[in-house]
Amino acid sequence: MDARQRAALTEGSGLDAVMALVPPPLEPYLGEGTWEQVFERLGTRLPPDFVALTERYGAGNWSWWLDMSAPLSLDRPQEQGLAATVEGMLDGYRQLRAAHPQYYPMPAWPEPGGFLPFASTIDGDQIGWCADGPPETWRVAVNPRHWDQGPPLPGDFTATLLTWLRGGPAGSGFPGLTGRDLHPLDVMFFEPYGPGAPW
């Protein structure tokens, strides 16, 4: 643990603090497409904090818990990019909400204020946004596998990720990163994935 990491455990905010805690890969794998292609396929732009974060880290896994697809991959064989991941999770969410609306209070994107998932966890939770208003204002929302869906979290994805990395529960669906007798820096990392990762 160097001085920069120690300081970032309590100081700073946003992407700079995340990168101080967990240095990004030297060559992150983003995929072969463009953001404009992704936005067109999804029917919306995405929050700028998320775009900036994924451009620095690319596809990979955060601390054996949170999987991030290649943001710009557009369905090459043997891999699944962000757009396909979003589409698949949205289809599943719509089916679950239609069958059990009492457990899924948020509408599905593209309905106003709809849930727009973009990542999944090892526990089967879906992490997404409450797509209400312009993307710059979207808050993180969670579709947990093992408990009821709660309200959106207070911040954007980068702020939520940073709080989680610093060792505190960042809200519903983000369990504490550290267990008993563990320091956050002992368990925080980003494992990058390349082309052909087993999604």
C-alpha positions as CSV (number, residue, x, y, z in Angstrom):
1,M,0.0,0.0,0.0
2,D,1.6,3.3,-1.1
3,A,0.9,6.8,0.2
4,R,-1.4,7.6,-2.7
5,Q,-3.6,4.6,-2.0
6,R,-3.7,5.4,1.8
7,A,-4.8,8.9,1.1
8,A,-7.4,7.8,-1.4
9,L,-9.1,5.7,1.2
10,T,-10.5,8.8,2.8
11,E,-9.7,11.7,0.4
12,G,-10.8,12.7,-3.0
13,S,-13.8,11.9,-5.1
14,G,-14.8,10.5,-8.5
15,L,-12.7,8.7,-11.0
16,D,-9.4,10.2,-9.8
17,A,-9.9,8.6,-6.3
18,V,-11.0,5.3,-7.8
19,M,-7.8,5.2,-10.0
20,A,-5.7,6.1,-7.0
21,L,-7.1,3.1,-5.1
22,V,-7.1,0.6,-8.0
23,P,-4.8,1.5,-10.8
24,P,-6.5,0.8,-14.2
25,P,-5.1,-1.6,-16.7
26,L,-2.4,-0.3,-19.1
27,E,-4.4,-1.6,-22.1
28,P,-8.1,-1.9,-21.1
29,Y,-10.3,-3.9,-23.4
30,L,-13.2,-1.8,-24.7
31,G,-14.3,-3.7,-27.8
32,E,-14.3,-2.7,-31.5
33,G,-17.3,-0.4,-31.7
34,T,-17.9,3.2,-30.8
35,W,-19.9,4.9,-28.1
36,E,-22.2,6.4,-30.8
37,Q,-23.0,2.9,-32.0
38,V,-23.7,1.8,-28.4
39,F,-25.9,4.8,-27.7
40,E,-27.9,4.3,-30.9
41,R,-28.5,0.6,-30.1
42,L,-29.6,1.4,-26.6
43,G,-31.7,4.4,-27.6
44,T,-29.9,6.7,-25.1
45,R,-26.6,8.2,-24.2
46,L,-25.1,7.0,-20.9
47,P,-23.9,8.9,-17.8
48,P,-20.6,10.6,-18.5
49,D,-19.1,9.3,-15.3
50,F,-19.7,5.7,-16.4
51,V,-18.3,6.4,-19.9
52,A,-15.1,7.8,-18.4
53,L,-14.7,5.0,-15.9
54,T,-15.2,2.2,-18.5
55,E,-12.8,3.9,-20.9
56,R,-10.1,3.6,-18.2
57,Y,-10.9,0.1,-17.0
58,G,-12.7,-1.7,-19.9
59,A,-14.1,-5.2,-19.4
60,G,-13.3,-7.0,-16.1
61,N,-14.2,-7.9,-12.6
62,W,-14.1,-5.7,-9.5
63,S,-13.0,-7.7,-6.4
64,W,-14.5,-11.0,-7.3
65,W,-18.0,-9.5,-7.2
66,L,-19.0,-7.1,-9.9
67,D,-18.6,-8.0,-13.6
68,M,-18.3,-5.3,-16.3
69,S,-18.8,-6.1,-20.0
70,A,-16.7,-4.7,-22.7
71,P,-18.4,-1.4,-23.3
72,L,-17.8,-1.1,-27.0
73,S,-18.0,-4.7,-28.0
74,L,-20.9,-5.3,-30.5
75,D,-21.5,-9.0,-30.5
76,R,-18.3,-10.5,-31.8
77,P,-18.2,-14.3,-31.4
78,Q,-17.2,-15.5,-28.0
79,E,-17.9,-12.3,-26.2
80,Q,-20.9,-10.2,-25.1
81,G,-20.6,-6.4,-24.9
82,L,-22.4,-3.8,-22.9
83,A,-25.3,-3.3,-25.4
84,A,-26.1,-7.1,-25.5
85,T,-25.8,-7.4,-21.8
86,V,-28.2,-4.5,-21.2
87,E,-30.7,-6.0,-23.7
88,G,-30.6,-9.4,-22.1
89,M,-31.0,-8.1,-18.5
90,L,-33.8,-5.8,-19.6
91,D,-35.7,-8.7,-21.2
92,G,-35.4,-10.7,-18.0
93,Y,-36.4,-7.8,-15.8
94,R,-39.5,-7.1,-17.9
95,Q,-40.6,-10.7,-17.6
96,L,-40.1,-10.7,-13.8
97,R,-41.9,-7.4,-13.3
98,A,-44.9,-8.6,-15.5
99,A,-45.2,-11.8,-13.4
100,H,-44.5,-10.2,-9.9
101,P,-45.0,-6.4,-10.0
102,Q,-45.1,-6.2,-6.3
103,Y,-41.4,-7.1,-6.1
104,Y,-40.2,-4.9,-8.9
105,P,-41.5,-1.4,-8.3
106,M,-39.4,0.4,-10.9
107,P,-40.6,0.4,-14.5
108,A,-38.3,-0.9,-17.2
109,W,-36.4,1.3,-19.6
110,P,-37.4,3.1,-21.8
111,E,-40.4,4.0,-19.6
112,P,-39.8,7.3,-17.7
113,G,-37.8,6.6,-14.5
114,G,-37.2,3.1,-15.8
115,F,-34.6,0.6,-14.6
116,L,-31.7,0.3,-17.1
117,P,-29.3,-2.5,-16.0
118,F,-25.7,-2.6,-17.1
119,A,-23.7,-4.9,-14.9
120,S,-24.2,-8.1,-12.8
121,T,-22.7,-9.5,-9.6
122,I,-21.5,-12.9,-8.7
123,D,-24.6,-13.2,-6.5
124,G,-26.9,-12.6,-9.5
125,D,-27.8,-9.0,-8.6
126,Q,-28.2,-6.5,-11.4
127,I,-26.7,-3.0,-11.2
128,G,-28.2,-0.2,-13.3
129,W,-29.6,3.2,-13.3
130,C,-32.9,4.9,-12.6
131,A,-33.1,6.5,-16.1
132,D,-35.0,9.6,-15.0
133,G,-34.1,12.9,-16.7
134,P,-30.8,13.5,-18.6
135,P,-28.1,10.8,-18.1
136,E,-25.9,13.2,-16.1
137,T,-28.5,13.0,-13.3
138,W,-29.2,9.3,-13.3
139,R,-28.8,7.5,-10.0
140,V,-27.6,4.0,-9.4
141,A,-30.4,1.4,-8.9
142,V,-30.1,-2.2,-7.9
143,N,-32.3,-5.2,-8.8
144,P,-31.1,-7.6,-6.0
145,R,-31.5,-11.3,-6.4
146,H,-32.2,-12.2,-2.8
147,W,-34.3,-9.3,-1.5
148,D,-36.8,-6.7,-2.6
149,Q,-35.9,-3.9,-4.9
150,G,-35.4,-0.6,-3.1
151,P,-35.3,3.0,-4.2
152,P,-32.4,4.4,-6.2
153,L,-29.1,5.1,-4.4
154,P,-28.1,8.7,-3.8
155,G,-25.2,9.0,-6.3
156,D,-23.8,8.1,-9.7
157,F,-22.0,4.8,-10.4
158,T,-18.5,6.1,-9.9
159,A,-19.4,7.6,-6.4
160,T,-21.2,4.3,-5.5
161,L,-18.2,2.2,-6.5
162,L,-15.8,4.4,-4.6
163,T,-17.8,4.2,-1.4
164,W,-17.9,0.4,-1.8
165,L,-14.2,0.2,-2.4
166,R,-13.5,2.3,0.7
167,G,-15.0,-0.5,2.8
168,G,-18.5,0.8,3.6
169,P,-21.7,-0.6,2.2
170,A,-22.7,1.9,-0.5
171,G,-26.4,1.1,-0.1
172,S,-28.9,-1.7,-0.9
173,G,-27.3,-4.3,-3.1
174,F,-23.7,-3.3,-2.4
175,P,-22.5,-5.4,0.5
176,G,-19.5,-4.3,2.5
177,L,-16.4,-5.2,0.6
178,T,-14.5,-6.2,3.6
179,G,-15.3,-8.8,6.2
180,R,-14.0,-9.1,9.7
181,D,-10.3,-8.4,10.1
182,L,-9.8,-7.4,6.5
183,H,-8.5,-4.1,5.3
184,P,-10.1,-2.7,2.1
185,L,-6.8,-2.6,0.3
186,D,-6.4,-6.4,0.9
187,V,-9.4,-7.2,-1.2
188,M,-9.9,-4.4,-3.7
189,F,-8.7,-5.0,-7.3
190,F,-9.8,-5.0,-10.9
191,E,-9.1,-8.1,-13.0
192,P,-9.2,-7.0,-16.7
193,Y,-10.8,-9.3,-19.3
194,G,-9.7,-9.4,-23.0
195,P,-11.4,-10.5,-26.2
196,G,-13.1,-13.9,-25.9
197,A,-13.7,-13.6,-22.1
198,P,-16.2,-16.3,-20.9
199,W,-19.2,-14.0,-20.2
